[in-house]
Amino acid sequence: MSAAASTKAAAAGSPRLLADVKALDGRDEEREPALNRLEHALGRDLADRLVAALSAQSKK
C-alpha cells in the first residue's frame, strides 16, 4: 500500500472511529457503579473478595 493510499484510508477511518467513540460516550450515564453490579451478580462476599484480590494483585 502506498503512502497516499494509507493516508486516505486513515482519513476515512478517523471520522468513523470518532463516531463510534461518541456513540459509546453517553451510554454509561444510567449505570450503577461496577462494584454494585458485581455485588448484585455474585453476592457481596464474593464481590468483596474478588475486588480485594484484584487490588492486591495490582499493587505488586
mmCIF file of the N, C-alpha and C atoms, coordinates in Angstrom:
data_MODEL
# 
_entry.id   MODEL 
# 
loop_
_atom_site.group_PDB 
_atom_site.id 
_atom_site.type_symbol 
_atom_site.label_atom_id 
_atom_site.label_alt_id 
_atom_site.label_comp_id 
_atom_site.label_asym_id 
_atom_site.label_entity_id 
_atom_site.label_seq_id 
_atom_site.pdbx_PDB_ins_code 
_atom_site.Cartn_x 
_atom_site.Cartn_y 
_atom_site.Cartn_z 
_atom_site.occupancy 
_atom_site.B_iso_or_equiv 
_atom_site.pdbx_formal_charge 
_atom_site.auth_seq_id 
_atom_site.auth_comp_id 
_atom_site.auth_asym_id 
_atom_site.auth_atom_id 
_atom_site.pdbx_PDB_model_num 
ATOM 1   N N  . MET A 1 1  ? 0.858   -1.180  0.000  1.00 0.00 ? 1  MET A N  1 
ATOM 2   C CA . MET A 1 1  ? 0.000   0.000   0.000  1.00 0.00 ? 1  MET A CA 1 
ATOM 3   C C  . MET A 1 1  ? 0.895   1.232   0.000  1.00 0.00 ? 1  MET A C  1 
ATOM 4   N N  . SER A 1 2  ? 0.581   2.152   -0.870 1.00 0.00 ? 2  SER A N  1 
ATOM 5   C CA . SER A 1 2  ? 1.387   3.366   -0.959 1.00 0.00 ? 2  SER A CA 1 
ATOM 6   C C  . SER A 1 2  ? 1.066   4.300   0.207  1.00 0.00 ? 2  SER A C  1 
ATOM 7   N N  . ALA A 1 3  ? 1.925   5.257   0.415  1.00 0.00 ? 3  ALA A N  1 
ATOM 8   C CA . ALA A 1 3  ? 1.712   6.228   1.493  1.00 0.00 ? 3  ALA A CA 1 
ATOM 9   C C  . ALA A 1 3  ? 0.443   7.031   1.252  1.00 0.00 ? 3  ALA A C  1 
ATOM 10  N N  . ALA A 1 4  ? 0.163   7.366   0.010  1.00 0.00 ? 4  ALA A N  1 
ATOM 11  C CA . ALA A 1 4  ? -1.045  8.138   -0.312 1.00 0.00 ? 4  ALA A CA 1 
ATOM 12  C C  . ALA A 1 4  ? -2.302  7.318   -0.011 1.00 0.00 ? 4  ALA A C  1 
ATOM 13  N N  . ALA A 1 5  ? -2.297  6.050   -0.379 1.00 0.00 ? 5  ALA A N  1 
ATOM 14  C CA . ALA A 1 5  ? -3.458  5.185   -0.110 1.00 0.00 ? 5  ALA A CA 1 
ATOM 15  C C  . ALA A 1 5  ? -3.637  4.995   1.385  1.00 0.00 ? 5  ALA A C  1 
ATOM 16  N N  . SER A 1 6  ? -2.540  4.859   2.104  1.00 0.00 ? 6  SER A N  1 
ATOM 17  C CA . SER A 1 6  ? -2.594  4.697   3.562  1.00 0.00 ? 6  SER A CA 1 
ATOM 18  C C  . SER A 1 6  ? -3.190  5.934   4.231  1.00 0.00 ? 6  SER A C  1 
ATOM 19  N N  . THR A 1 7  ? -2.807  7.105   3.757  1.00 0.00 ? 7  THR A N  1 
ATOM 20  C CA . THR A 1 7  ? -3.324  8.351   4.305  1.00 0.00 ? 7  THR A CA 1 
ATOM 21  C C  . THR A 1 7  ? -4.820  8.477   4.052  1.00 0.00 ? 7  THR A C  1 
ATOM 22  N N  . LYS A 1 8  ? -5.260  8.094   2.844  1.00 0.00 ? 8  LYS A N  1 
ATOM 23  C CA . LYS A 1 8  ? -6.686  8.154   2.528  1.00 0.00 ? 8  LYS A CA 1 
ATOM 24  C C  . LYS A 1 8  ? -7.482  7.193   3.394  1.00 0.00 ? 8  LYS A C  1 
ATOM 25  N N  . ALA A 1 9  ? -6.951  5.994   3.619  1.00 0.00 ? 9  ALA A N  1 
ATOM 26  C CA . ALA A 1 9  ? -7.646  5.006   4.448  1.00 0.00 ? 9  ALA A CA 1 
ATOM 27  C C  . ALA A 1 9  ? -7.736  5.503   5.888  1.00 0.00 ? 9  ALA A C  1 
ATOM 28  N N  . ALA A 1 10 ? -6.663  6.089   6.397  1.00 0.00 ? 10 ALA A N  1 
ATOM 29  C CA . ALA A 1 10 ? -6.676  6.604   7.766  1.00 0.00 ? 10 ALA A CA 1 
ATOM 30  C C  . ALA A 1 10 ? -7.638  7.774   7.896  1.00 0.00 ? 10 ALA A C  1 
ATOM 31  N N  . ALA A 1 11 ? -7.662  8.628   6.894  1.00 0.00 ? 11 ALA A N  1 
ATOM 32  C CA . ALA A 1 11 ? -8.563  9.778   6.935  1.00 0.00 ? 11 ALA A CA 1 
ATOM 33  C C  . ALA A 1 11 ? -10.018 9.324   6.917  1.00 0.00 ? 11 ALA A C  1 
ATOM 34  N N  . ALA A 1 12 ? -10.326 8.292   6.156  1.00 0.00 ? 12 ALA A N  1 
ATOM 35  C CA . ALA A 1 12 ? -11.700 7.786   6.090  1.00 0.00 ? 12 ALA A CA 1 
ATOM 36  C C  . ALA A 1 12 ? -12.071 7.074   7.384  1.00 0.00 ? 12 ALA A C  1 
ATOM 37  N N  . GLY A 1 13 ? -11.111 6.396   7.995  1.00 0.00 ? 13 GLY A N  1 
ATOM 38  C CA . GLY A 1 13 ? -11.382 5.649   9.219  1.00 0.00 ? 13 GLY A CA 1 
ATOM 39  C C  . GLY A 1 13 ? -11.515 6.532   10.443 1.00 0.00 ? 13 GLY A C  1 
ATOM 40  N N  . SER A 1 14 ? -10.853 7.659   10.471 1.00 0.00 ? 14 SER A N  1 
ATOM 41  C CA . SER A 1 14 ? -10.875 8.528   11.644 1.00 0.00 ? 14 SER A CA 1 
ATOM 42  C C  . SER A 1 14 ? -12.272 9.033   12.002 1.00 0.00 ? 14 SER A C  1 
ATOM 43  N N  . PRO A 1 15 ? -13.057 9.575   11.070 1.00 0.00 ? 15 PRO A N  1 
ATOM 44  C CA . PRO A 1 15 ? -14.412 10.011  11.431 1.00 0.00 ? 15 PRO A CA 1 
ATOM 45  C C  . PRO A 1 15 ? -15.298 8.850   11.882 1.00 0.00 ? 15 PRO A C  1 
ATOM 46  N N  . ARG A 1 16 ? -15.092 7.695   11.276 1.00 0.00 ? 16 ARG A N  1 
ATOM 47  C CA . ARG A 1 16 ? -15.875 6.520   11.662 1.00 0.00 ? 16 ARG A CA 1 
ATOM 48  C C  . ARG A 1 16 ? -15.543 6.109   13.094 1.00 0.00 ? 16 ARG A C  1 
ATOM 49  N N  . LEU A 1 17 ? -14.263 6.076   13.425 1.00 0.00 ? 17 LEU A N  1 
ATOM 50  C CA . LEU A 1 17 ? -13.848 5.740   14.780 1.00 0.00 ? 17 LEU A CA 1 
ATOM 51  C C  . LEU A 1 17 ? -14.362 6.782   15.764 1.00 0.00 ? 17 LEU A C  1 
ATOM 52  N N  . LEU A 1 18 ? -14.269 8.035   15.414 1.00 0.00 ? 18 LEU A N  1 
ATOM 53  C CA . LEU A 1 18 ? -14.753 9.105   16.273 1.00 0.00 ? 18 LEU A CA 1 
ATOM 54  C C  . LEU A 1 18 ? -16.257 8.966   16.511 1.00 0.00 ? 18 LEU A C  1 
ATOM 55  N N  . ALA A 1 19 ? -17.010 8.619   15.485 1.00 0.00 ? 19 ALA A N  1 
ATOM 56  C CA . ALA A 1 19 ? -18.461 8.427   15.638 1.00 0.00 ? 19 ALA A CA 1 
ATOM 57  C C  . ALA A 1 19 ? -18.759 7.268   16.572 1.00 0.00 ? 19 ALA A C  1 
ATOM 58  N N  . ASP A 1 20 ? -17.979 6.185   16.470 1.00 0.00 ? 20 ASP A N  1 
ATOM 59  C CA . ASP A 1 20 ? -18.172 5.043   17.364 1.00 0.00 ? 20 ASP A CA 1 
ATOM 60  C C  . ASP A 1 20 ? -17.879 5.419   18.810 1.00 0.00 ? 20 ASP A C  1 
ATOM 61  N N  . VAL A 1 21 ? -16.809 6.161   19.031 1.00 0.00 ? 21 VAL A N  1 
ATOM 62  C CA . VAL A 1 21 ? -16.444 6.581   20.382 1.00 0.00 ? 21 VAL A CA 1 
ATOM 63  C C  . VAL A 1 21 ? -17.512 7.498   20.964 1.00 0.00 ? 21 VAL A C  1 
ATOM 64  N N  . LYS A 1 22 ? -17.995 8.429   20.155 1.00 0.00 ? 22 LYS A N  1 
ATOM 65  C CA . LYS A 1 22 ? -19.049 9.332   20.618 1.00 0.00 ? 22 LYS A CA 1 
ATOM 66  C C  . LYS A 1 22 ? -20.328 8.571   20.945 1.00 0.00 ? 22 LYS A C  1 
ATOM 67  N N  . ALA A 1 23 ? -20.639 7.532   20.184 1.00 0.00 ? 23 ALA A N  1 
ATOM 68  C CA . ALA A 1 23 ? -21.839 6.730   20.428 1.00 0.00 ? 23 ALA A CA 1 
ATOM 69  C C  . ALA A 1 23 ? -21.730 6.006   21.769 1.00 0.00 ? 23 ALA A C  1 
ATOM 70  N N  . LEU A 1 24 ? -20.535 5.603   22.142 1.00 0.00 ? 24 LEU A N  1 
ATOM 71  C CA . LEU A 1 24 ? -20.322 4.900   23.411 1.00 0.00 ? 24 LEU A CA 1 
ATOM 72  C C  . LEU A 1 24 ? -20.225 5.862   24.591 1.00 0.00 ? 24 LEU A C  1 
ATOM 73  N N  . ASP A 1 25 ? -19.908 7.102   24.322 1.00 0.00 ? 25 ASP A N  1 
ATOM 74  C CA . ASP A 1 25 ? -19.614 8.073   25.370 1.00 0.00 ? 25 ASP A CA 1 
ATOM 75  C C  . ASP A 1 25 ? -20.744 8.246   26.376 1.00 0.00 ? 25 ASP A C  1 
ATOM 76  N N  . GLY A 1 26 ? -21.961 8.458   25.942 1.00 0.00 ? 26 GLY A N  1 
ATOM 77  C CA . GLY A 1 26 ? -23.053 8.747   26.863 1.00 0.00 ? 26 GLY A CA 1 
ATOM 78  C C  . GLY A 1 26 ? -23.802 7.529   27.331 1.00 0.00 ? 26 GLY A C  1 
ATOM 79  N N  . ARG A 1 27 ? -23.389 6.379   26.944 1.00 0.00 ? 27 ARG A N  1 
ATOM 80  C CA . ARG A 1 27 ? -24.119 5.145   27.210 1.00 0.00 ? 27 ARG A CA 1 
ATOM 81  C C  . ARG A 1 27 ? -24.135 4.773   28.685 1.00 0.00 ? 27 ARG A C  1 
ATOM 82  N N  . ASP A 1 28 ? -23.130 5.135   29.445 1.00 0.00 ? 28 ASP A N  1 
ATOM 83  C CA . ASP A 1 28 ? -22.998 4.678   30.827 1.00 0.00 ? 28 ASP A CA 1 
ATOM 84  C C  . ASP A 1 28 ? -23.578 5.641   31.856 1.00 0.00 ? 28 ASP A C  1 
ATOM 85  N N  . GLU A 1 29 ? -24.292 6.652   31.432 1.00 0.00 ? 29 GLU A N  1 
ATOM 86  C CA . GLU A 1 29 ? -24.792 7.649   32.375 1.00 0.00 ? 29 GLU A CA 1 
ATOM 87  C C  . GLU A 1 29 ? -25.718 7.044   33.422 1.00 0.00 ? 29 GLU A C  1 
ATOM 88  N N  . GLU A 1 30 ? -26.501 6.060   33.070 1.00 0.00 ? 30 GLU A N  1 
ATOM 89  C CA . GLU A 1 30 ? -27.506 5.493   33.959 1.00 0.00 ? 30 GLU A CA 1 
ATOM 90  C C  . GLU A 1 30 ? -27.025 4.235   34.681 1.00 0.00 ? 30 GLU A C  1 
ATOM 91  N N  . ARG A 1 31 ? -25.839 3.762   34.415 1.00 0.00 ? 31 ARG A N  1 
ATOM 92  C CA . ARG A 1 31 ? -25.363 2.506   35.001 1.00 0.00 ? 31 ARG A CA 1 
ATOM 93  C C  . ARG A 1 31 ? -24.957 2.665   36.451 1.00 0.00 ? 31 ARG A C  1 
ATOM 94  N N  . GLU A 1 32 ? -25.183 1.606   37.205 1.00 0.00 ? 32 GLU A N  1 
ATOM 95  C CA . GLU A 1 32 ? -24.715 1.560   38.587 1.00 0.00 ? 32 GLU A CA 1 
ATOM 96  C C  . GLU A 1 32 ? -23.195 1.418   38.578 1.00 0.00 ? 32 GLU A C  1 
ATOM 97  N N  . PRO A 1 33 ? -22.541 1.780   39.677 1.00 0.00 ? 33 PRO A N  1 
ATOM 98  C CA . PRO A 1 33 ? -21.093 1.540   39.772 1.00 0.00 ? 33 PRO A CA 1 
ATOM 99  C C  . PRO A 1 33 ? -20.778 0.044   39.626 1.00 0.00 ? 33 PRO A C  1 
ATOM 100 N N  . ALA A 1 34 ? -19.593 -0.255  39.138 1.00 0.00 ? 34 ALA A N  1 
ATOM 101 C CA . ALA A 1 34 ? -19.200 -1.639  38.870 1.00 0.00 ? 34 ALA A CA 1 
ATOM 102 C C  . ALA A 1 34 ? -19.289 -2.512  40.113 1.00 0.00 ? 34 ALA A C  1 
ATOM 103 N N  . LEU A 1 35 ? -18.886 -1.990  41.270 1.00 0.00 ? 35 LEU A N  1 
ATOM 104 C CA . LEU A 1 35 ? -18.937 -2.794  42.494 1.00 0.00 ? 35 LEU A CA 1 
ATOM 105 C C  . LEU A 1 35 ? -20.374 -3.185  42.831 1.00 0.00 ? 35 LEU A C  1 
ATOM 106 N N  . ASN A 1 36 ? -21.298 -2.280  42.656 1.00 0.00 ? 36 ASN A N  1 
ATOM 107 C CA . ASN A 1 36 ? -22.703 -2.602  42.917 1.00 0.00 ? 36 ASN A CA 1 
ATOM 108 C C  . ASN A 1 36 ? -23.208 -3.680  41.957 1.00 0.00 ? 36 ASN A C  1 
ATOM 109 N N  . ARG A 1 37 ? -22.811 -3.587  40.697 1.00 0.00 ? 37 ARG A N  1 
ATOM 110 C CA . ARG A 1 37 ? -23.237 -4.608  39.729 1.00 0.00 ? 37 ARG A CA 1 
ATOM 111 C C  . ARG A 1 37 ? -22.618 -5.952  40.055 1.00 0.00 ? 37 ARG A C  1 
ATOM 112 N N  . LEU A 1 38 ? -21.349 -5.964  40.487 1.00 0.00 ? 38 LEU A N  1 
ATOM 113 C CA . LEU A 1 38 ? -20.703 -7.211  40.898 1.00 0.00 ? 38 LEU A CA 1 
ATOM 114 C C  . LEU A 1 38 ? -21.411 -7.821  42.103 1.00 0.00 ? 38 LEU A C  1 
ATOM 115 N N  . GLU A 1 39 ? -21.710 -6.992  43.095 1.00 0.00 ? 39 GLU A N  1 
ATOM 116 C CA . GLU A 1 39 ? -22.398 -7.485  44.284 1.00 0.00 ? 39 GLU A CA 1 
ATOM 117 C C  . GLU A 1 39 ? -23.749 -8.085  43.925 1.00 0.00 ? 39 GLU A C  1 
ATOM 118 N N  . HIS A 1 40 ? -24.447 -7.459  43.025 1.00 0.00 ? 40 HIS A N  1 
ATOM 119 C CA . HIS A 1 40 ? -25.756 -7.962  42.605 1.00 0.00 ? 40 HIS A CA 1 
ATOM 120 C C  . HIS A 1 40 ? -25.613 -9.295  41.870 1.00 0.00 ? 40 HIS A C  1 
ATOM 121 N N  . ALA A 1 41 ? -24.607 -9.416  41.021 1.00 0.00 ? 41 ALA A N  1 
ATOM 122 C CA . ALA A 1 41 ? -24.423 -10.618 40.210 1.00 0.00 ? 41 ALA A CA 1 
ATOM 123 C C  . ALA A 1 41 ? -23.811 -11.783 40.988 1.00 0.00 ? 41 ALA A C  1 
ATOM 124 N N  . LEU A 1 42 ? -22.852 -11.474 41.871 1.00 0.00 ? 42 LEU A N  1 
ATOM 125 C CA . LEU A 1 42 ? -22.081 -12.531 42.533 1.00 0.00 ? 42 LEU A CA 1 
ATOM 126 C C  . LEU A 1 42 ? -22.368 -12.680 44.017 1.00 0.00 ? 42 LEU A C  1 
ATOM 127 N N  . GLY A 1 43 ? -23.033 -11.715 44.600 1.00 0.00 ? 43 GLY A N  1 
ATOM 128 C CA . GLY A 1 43 ? -23.192 -11.688 46.048 1.00 0.00 ? 43 GLY A CA 1 
ATOM 129 C C  . GLY A 1 43 ? -22.107 -10.805 46.645 1.00 0.00 ? 43 GLY A C  1 
ATOM 130 N N  . ARG A 1 44 ? -22.411 -10.191 47.763 1.00 0.00 ? 44 ARG A N  1 
ATOM 131 C CA . ARG A 1 44 ? -21.493 -9.215  48.346 1.00 0.00 ? 44 ARG A CA 1 
ATOM 132 C C  . ARG A 1 44 ? -20.169 -9.833  48.778 1.00 0.00 ? 44 ARG A C  1 
ATOM 133 N N  . ASP A 1 45 ? -20.214 -10.997 49.405 1.00 0.00 ? 45 ASP A N  1 
ATOM 134 C CA . ASP A 1 45 ? -18.988 -11.621 49.905 1.00 0.00 ? 45 ASP A CA 1 
ATOM 135 C C  . ASP A 1 45 ? -18.015 -11.935 48.780 1.00 0.00 ? 45 ASP A C  1 
ATOM 136 N N  . LEU A 1 46 ? -18.499 -12.597 47.738 1.00 0.00 ? 46 LEU A N  1 
ATOM 137 C CA . LEU A 1 46 ? -17.624 -12.954 46.623 1.00 0.00 ? 46 LEU A CA 1 
ATOM 138 C C  . LEU A 1 46 ? -17.120 -11.709 45.895 1.00 0.00 ? 46 LEU A C  1 
ATOM 139 N N  . ALA A 1 47 ? -17.981 -10.728 45.704 1.00 0.00 ? 47 ALA A N  1 
ATOM 140 C CA . ALA A 1 47 ? -17.564 -9.496  45.036 1.00 0.00 ? 47 ALA A CA 1 
ATOM 141 C C  . ALA A 1 47 ? -16.477 -8.788  45.843 1.00 0.00 ? 47 ALA A C  1 
ATOM 142 N N  . ASP A 1 48 ? -16.645 -8.709  47.161 1.00 0.00 ? 48 ASP A N  1 
ATOM 143 C CA . ASP A 1 48 ? -15.632 -8.072  48.010 1.00 0.00 ? 48 ASP A CA 1 
ATOM 144 C C  . ASP A 1 48 ? -14.301 -8.813  47.947 1.00 0.00 ? 48 ASP A C  1 
ATOM 145 N N  . ARG A 1 49 ? -14.353 -10.157 47.981 1.00 0.00 ? 49 ARG A N  1 
ATOM 146 C CA . ARG A 1 49 ? -13.110 -10.942 47.907 1.00 0.00 ? 49 ARG A CA 1 
ATOM 147 C C  . ARG A 1 49 ? -12.439 -10.776 46.545 1.00 0.00 ? 49 ARG A C  1 
ATOM 148 N N  . LEU A 1 50 ? -13.233 -10.729 45.488 1.00 0.00 ? 50 LEU A N  1 
ATOM 149 C CA . LEU A 1 50 ? -12.687 -10.549 44.149 1.00 0.00 ? 50 LEU A CA 1 
ATOM 150 C C  . LEU A 1 50 ? -12.005 -9.197  44.009 1.00 0.00 ? 50 LEU A C  1 
ATOM 151 N N  . VAL A 1 51 ? -12.664 -8.146  44.465 1.00 0.00 ? 51 VAL A N  1 
ATOM 152 C CA . VAL A 1 51 ? -12.086 -6.799  44.389 1.00 0.00 ? 51 VAL A CA 1 
ATOM 153 C C  . VAL A 1 51 ? -10.819 -6.714  45.231 1.00 0.00 ? 51 VAL A C  1 
ATOM 154 N N  . ALA A 1 52 ? -10.831 -7.309  46.417 1.00 0.00 ? 52 ALA A N  1 
ATOM 155 C CA . ALA A 1 52 ? -9.640  -7.293  47.282 1.00 0.00 ? 52 ALA A CA 1 
ATOM 156 C C  . ALA A 1 52 ? -8.481  -8.032  46.622 1.00 0.00 ? 52 ALA A C  1 
ATOM 157 N N  . ALA A 1 53 ? -8.765  -9.180  46.020 1.00 0.00 ? 53 ALA A N  1 
ATOM 158 C CA . ALA A 1 53 ? -7.704  -9.955  45.362 1.00 0.00 ? 53 ALA A CA 1 
ATOM 159 C C  . ALA A 1 53 ? -7.134  -9.200  44.168 1.00 0.00 ? 53 ALA A C  1 
ATOM 160 N N  . LEU A 1 54 ? -7.988  -8.588  43.379 1.00 0.00 ? 54 LEU A N  1 
ATOM 161 C CA . LEU A 1 54 ? -7.502  -7.824  42.226 1.00 0.00 ? 54 LEU A CA 1 
ATOM 162 C C  . LEU A 1 54 ? -6.730  -6.595  42.653 1.00 0.00 ? 54 LEU A C  1 
ATOM 163 N N  . SER A 1 55 ? -7.171  -5.950  43.737 1.00 0.00 ? 55 SER A N  1 
ATOM 164 C CA . SER A 1 55 ? -6.455  -4.774  44.236 1.00 0.00 ? 55 SER A CA 1 
ATOM 165 C C  . SER A 1 55 ? -5.084  -5.153  44.756 1.00 0.00 ? 55 SER A C  1 
ATOM 166 N N  . ALA A 1 56 ? -4.999  -6.261  45.473 1.00 0.00 ? 56 ALA A N  1 
ATOM 167 C CA . ALA A 1 56 ? -3.708  -6.725  45.997 1.00 0.00 ? 56 ALA A CA 1 
ATOM 168 C C  . ALA A 1 56 ? -2.775  -7.102  44.859 1.00 0.00 ? 56 ALA A C  1 
ATOM 169 N N  . GLN A 1 57 ? -3.324  -7.714  43.826 1.00 0.00 ? 57 GLN A N  1 
ATOM 170 C CA . GLN A 1 57 ? -2.519  -8.137  42.687 1.00 0.00 ? 57 GLN A CA 1 
ATOM 171 C C  . GLN A 1 57 ? -1.973  -6.926  41.925 1.00 0.00 ? 57 GLN A C  1 
ATOM 172 N N  . SER A 1 58 ? -2.739  -5.863  41.811 1.00 0.00 ? 58 SER A N  1 
ATOM 173 C CA . SER A 1 58 ? -2.286  -4.697  41.063 1.00 0.00 ? 58 SER A CA 1 
ATOM 174 C C  . SER A 1 58 ? -1.220  -3.901  41.809 1.00 0.00 ? 58 SER A C  1 
ATOM 175 N N  . LYS A 1 59 ? -1.110  -4.081  43.123 1.00 0.00 ? 59 LYS A N  1 
ATOM 176 C CA . LYS A 1 59 ? -0.104  -3.357  43.914 1.00 0.00 ? 59 LYS A CA 1 
ATOM 177 C C  . LYS A 1 59 ? 1.264   -4.018  43.838 1.00 0.00 ? 59 LYS A C  1 
ATOM 178 N N  . LYS A 1 60 ? 1.333   -5.252  43.345 1.00 0.00 ? 60 LYS A N  1 
ATOM 179 C CA . LYS A 1 60 ? 2.619   -5.963  43.278 1.00 0.00 ? 60 LYS A CA 1 
ATOM 180 C C  . LYS A 1 60 ? 3.494   -5.428  42.183 1.00 0.00 ? 60 LYS A C  1 
# 
